[in-house]
Amino acid sequence: MNLPTGVFEYNNFIDEEDRKLLLEYVKFSDKWPNKNKIDFWEDKRLEIVDGVAEKILLKIRKKLIDLLKEEKLISNTPVIHRMYSGVGMGEHTDNQDIEENIYGFVYYINDDFNGGELVYTEYDYVYKPKAGTLIMHPCSIKHMVKDVLDGPTRYTVLAFGKTKDY
C-alpha cells in the first residue's frame, strides 16, 4: 500500500553507525526528566544533549535543510522523543497549536518496540516504523501514534519545518 499523498519515506536517513550511537545515548542518558512530572510530555522529550548526540542531531538538522533546500524552514535543533509502555498520542495535526508548522519529520532511532505505529487517520493508513527511516508529512495531515505495548521504548527524533525564520 502506498503512503498517503504528501507523505514521504527516506530510508537510511543517517549513517547506521550514527543511528546506533544515538540509540545507545538515548537508552542510557541520565538527562531524561523524571517520569513523575506534571506536564505529560515533559518526561518524554530530551531537549538538552551533549557530545556525540548533539553532533548527530546537528547532522540530522543539516540533512533536513538539504532536503527542503531552505535553511530558515528548520527553526531549531531536532528533539529526541520517547514513548514507553502505555504511551501513545491521540489524533492531531502538527499545526493545530503552532500554525507556522508546515512539515513534520519523524526519524526512527529504533524499531524493536511493540505497538507505536504511526497512523494517518484520514487515509486509514498504518505505518510500521523502521529504524533509520525518516517520515516527512504535511503538518495539516491528521495522524496519531498507537500506544506502545510492553517491551522496549520507542525512540524518535522530531523536527518541524516552519513558514518563517525564528
Salt bridges, closest charged atoms under 4 A:
GLU9 OE2 - LYS130 NZ 2.94
GLU16 OE2 - ARG19 NH2 2.65
ASP18 OD2 - LYS59 NZ 2.86
ASP39 OD2 - ARG45 NH2 3.51
ASP43 OD1 - LYS44 NZ 2.68
GLU47 OE2 - ARG45 NE 2.88
ASP50 OD2 - LYS31 NZ 3.38
ASP66 OD2 - LYS62 NZ 3.12
ASP94 OD1 - HIS92 NE2 3.32
ASP94 OD2 - HIS137 NE2 2.82
ASP94 OD1 - HIS143 NE2 3.30
